[in-house]
């Protein structure tokens, strides 16, 4: 999990379906699911970081 300014981002993914999501929490409360797709055996850590960065930028975090 990644934490930023009181928000917690928990990534999960499925190799079989080649998709993933980052679940966004604040103070333990689920806020949103950020979906993404990838290829290979796992998503690139930089790709997950980019999803989180875009969310933070969009929401002023």
Secondary structure as UniProt FT lines:
FT   STRAND          2..4
FT   TURN            5..6
FT   STRAND          7..14
FT   TURN            15..18
FT   STRAND          19..26
FT   TURN            27..28
FT   STRAND          29..37
FT   HELIX           45..58
FT   TURN            59..60
//
